[in-house]
Amino acid sequence: MKTGIVEELGEAGLLLPALLDKALKANDRAKLRMTALQEAVAHARTPLRPPRSLEAECRAAGCADQGLDLAISGARAMEGGTFAVPGAAQLVDGIFDDIAAMAEPLRAAGRAEAPAFEGRLEAVRGALKGVAGDVIDEGALVRVTSARRGGADSAHLLVMDLHKALNQLSATVAVENVAGAHALNLQPVDRPRVEAFMRGLDRTRGLAFGHPGLDTTASRSAERLIVQNDIGTTDAHVLILTVDGLSATLTYTDVHRARAKFFISLFSAWDVDWTPLAERSAEGLGDEGHFLLVTGTYRARDEMDLCGFLEGMGARIVFLIDWNKARKALQTFVDKPSAIRLLRAAALDGHGHRAFLELGGADLVFDAVQRSAEGRVPYGARLDRVLGAAAAANLLGEVLRLTSEGLKAHRSVRLIRDEVRAELALCFGSAEKDILAIALRQLGIARMLASLITEALAGTDVAAEAARIAIGERAKRLEEKADRLVVAARDLASGPFARGRRFMPVVEAVEQANDDFEEAAFLLSIAPAAAGSAVWAPLAELAGIAVVCTSDLVRAVAAAWDGAGGQREDITAALETIEAVVEGERRADVMQRRTLTTLLAETAPAQALVAGIEVARAVETGTDHLARAALALRACVLEDAAP
């Protein structure tokens, strides 16, 4: 138990089992030290007698480093009834320190005899003369080691009386095990409450994955049940819960302000009244003696509600272990607020972060980056700057889940690492799929533009001025929408790490095709109304080829999107439809020449011929850009298919 912080918080009653254990050990040490003094003086008086060794007794009493054998063997008689005993003053001080430790449980328990023992200790210490450095006289030896009653009090008599009082106290302090908690003096009403707390603690205890901590002590003090949990290994990190009636008050100490706030946030489901975080000082605790303290009080509606709160509290303690270490590991990849949000979500979802640390923490993610995203992410780069804040948070949240579930299920470390690598690969695949999705939407606009031109040329709408103007206006709106999509794709692919940039040539080539198709629609909108079917009919067939090319490229991009994970049938489908787009561009080139031949053979007005020639040029140039987009896509597909 972390006795220092518990005593600082004024709950000394919780310490009785630990204090009794320390007191009984102090009793053994005090008696051994007194024996050493007596043996040293005996050896000084009869130096020819072999000195007695206390090595075995020293080890048993925890005094192996006190130099007792040296004090005995090195003792020498001096004039005037004094003795030179190496470390004599240190031995005497140790005896009085042991006596003070023996008196501590009596004081903590509020025993009536405690003040009398403390008074005797001060009196014996104050009356002791004749000890300085390595010299002790006969009177001091008697005042320390004498066991005779009826005369002056001695340290030895005090040790004997304290030992008897401790035995009486131990008989009244019956420590029992209640659901895993070390319990002391509980009343019937306390047991279900302690069991509820321990039920929650045990539900998540396994998420510590072997980390020490979570030892719990429960005791009854007057009208209150007091439960204490050690949490981890930091001296100033402790939780004390007091239950009085239906009110539960939590006292929590920490050395990290961010972790204390995180802990408070885990209780948002309950109406807990929290005090402001206060800084406290105590020598030997926290950072240079400073630590933070906060209390929260929950007033339950009934016993069931109270036990539910106690269970929830117990279940949340494990998420404090190594919290700051996990936060720093996550901050390698995201900012501090995001790291804290990830830890809170992992706690509330029941995953926690200890498994993540057990499997390497930041190094686990670095390894995944090196193996699954080499060349796309520099080692040590912040993932939120590579994937975006939301995608990086989603990835790290999945890493916390995968590691926790993997260790709980006893999956191999290698398998868990592979799962993390796959998750990272999916993130980059998703980033590239976002750009391919934009390309699909662009192609949808391209097909609408090409179809608009085809339908207009094949029908009679082109002869009507209002219809021609409407074609131009609609095409302009579609082209503006396509431009916005390109801007979105460039935003996705921007930044120092080229997220999805390898698909940008596809997007940009489709953008140019849309520009050409919109230009063709614009030319139709301003073409002379006098032109007849002899001018427009050849163009309709050319525009029809553009529609087919666009449709083929839609299928190619969709197949590439499905084949991002490396499915061979999807890759094959993408390559086949890419070839169809390239072949369509060749047919468009041939058709453009036939169209020009037909137009130049007509006797239509010059304005109509010029418009027809320019429309043919714009449509055929659009198919050129579609073919270029298809070839750029082909390079990406083959890159993914490469071993």
C-alpha positions, 0 to 999 in steps of 0.5 A: 500500500502507498502509505505516504499518500493515504496518510496524507489524505487522512485515512490512516485507518486503512493502513492498519494491516500494513502498519501492523506488518511493519510494526512486527518486523520493527519488533524483530529488528529492535530486539536484534539490535539490542542483542548486538549491543549486548554481544558487543559489550560481552566481547569487549569484556572477554576479547579472547572469546570468539564473537557471536555471528548474527548473520542468519538473524540479520537476514531474517529480520531484514538487517543484513546491511546494518553491520551488526557482526562488525559492531560485535567483532570490533568492540573494545573496552575503554577506561571509565566503564565505556566501550568502543562499539563500531556504529554504536550511536547508529544502532541506538537510533535504529532501535528508537526508530523501530520503537516508533514504528511499533507505536504507529498502528496503535495511534492509527487505530485510535487505541487509548494506550497510544499516547502513553507509549509515545510519552514513554518513548520520548522520555526514554530517548530524552534521558539517554546519555552516554552514547556518541559516535562509536562510544557507549557507556554502561549506563546507556547500555542499561537504559537501552537493553535492560529488561528489569522492571521496578527501576528506570524505564528502558527501550527494551521494556518499551519494546516488550510492552508494545509487542504485547499491545500489538498482539492484542490489536492484531486479535481485533483486526481480522483481515478477510478477503471480500471478492479480492479486496483486503477487508477490515472490520466490515459491517453487513451493509458494506459487503455488497458495496465492496463486491460491486466495486470489485466486480467492476475492477475484475471486469477490466483488470485483464486489460492491465496485461500484467502491469502491477497495481489495482490492489484494493483495501476496504475498511469500516471507519465509524459511519463510513466504508472506506475503499482504497486502490493503489492504481499503478506504481506511482507513489502519489497516484491513489484513489480513496472512496468513502461511502456514507449512506447513499453518498459516495465520495471519491478522492483522487490524487495524481501528478498529471493534470491531463490524466486527472481531467481524463479520469473525471471525464470517464464519469460523464454518465453519472451526475458527480459533483467534482471539486476543482483540481487543487495542488497539494504538497507533501515531502517525498510524494509526486514531482518535487513533493507536489501532487494534484487532488480532486474529489467527486461526490455522487448521491445515489437514488437507492442501493442499486444505483449506488452499487452501479456507480461503484461497479462503474468506478471500479471498471474505469481504474485500469485505464489510468495505468500507463495513461501518460505513456500511452498519450505520448505514444499517440501524440507521435501521430496526432495532436494532444487533444486527439490523443486524449480523445482516443484514450477516452474512446478506448476506455469507454469502449472497453479496450484501453491502451495497455495492449497497445503499449505491450506490443510496442506503442509508437514502434508498432505503428512505425513498423506498420508504416515502414512495411505497408506505406513505404515511400508514401509516409516518411518514418516518424511523420505525423499521420494526421498530416498524411491521412488527415485528422479524422482518418488518422484518429480512426486508424489509431482507434482501430489499432487500440482495438485490434491490440486489445482484442488480440491480446485478450484472445491470445492471438500471436503477436505476429498476427496482431502486427499483420492486422495493424499493417493491413489496417494502415494499408486500408487507410491508404487504399481508402484515400486513393479510393476517395480520388477514384470516386471523384474520377467516377463522378467526373466521368458521370458528368462527361457521359452526361455532356457527351449524351447531351451532344449526341441527343441534340445532334440526332434530333431536331432540338438543335434547329431551335434557338431556345433549345440550343441556348438551353444546351449551352447553359446546362453544359456550362453548369455541368462543367462548373460542377466538374471543376469543383470536383477537381478542386476537391481531388487536388485538396485530397492529393495535396500536402507533402506526402502525396496522398492519392496523388498517383491517380491525379493524372486520371482526374486531370485528364477527365477534367480536360475531356469535360472542358472539350465536351462543354466547348462542343456544347457551347459551339452547338448553342451558337451554331446557325439555325439554318444548318440542316441534318447534312451538317449535324448527322455525321457529328452525331455518330462521332458524339456517340463514340464519345459516349461509349468511350466515357462509359467504358472508362467508367467501368475501368475506374470502377473495376480499379476501385474494386481491385484496390485490394489486389483481386485478380478478376477486378484487375483483369476487368479494369485492363480490358475496359481500359483497352476498350477506351483506347480503341474507342479513341482510335475509332473517334479519330477515324470518325472525325476525318470522315466527318470533316470529309462529309462536311467539306463536301456539303454546300451549307453556309460557311458558318455552319461548316465552321461550327461543325468542324469545331464541334468535331474537333472538340469531341475528338479531342475529348476522346483523346483525353479520355484515352490519356486518362485510361492509360494513366489508370492502366499504369496504376493498376499494373503497379498494384498488380506487381508482386 
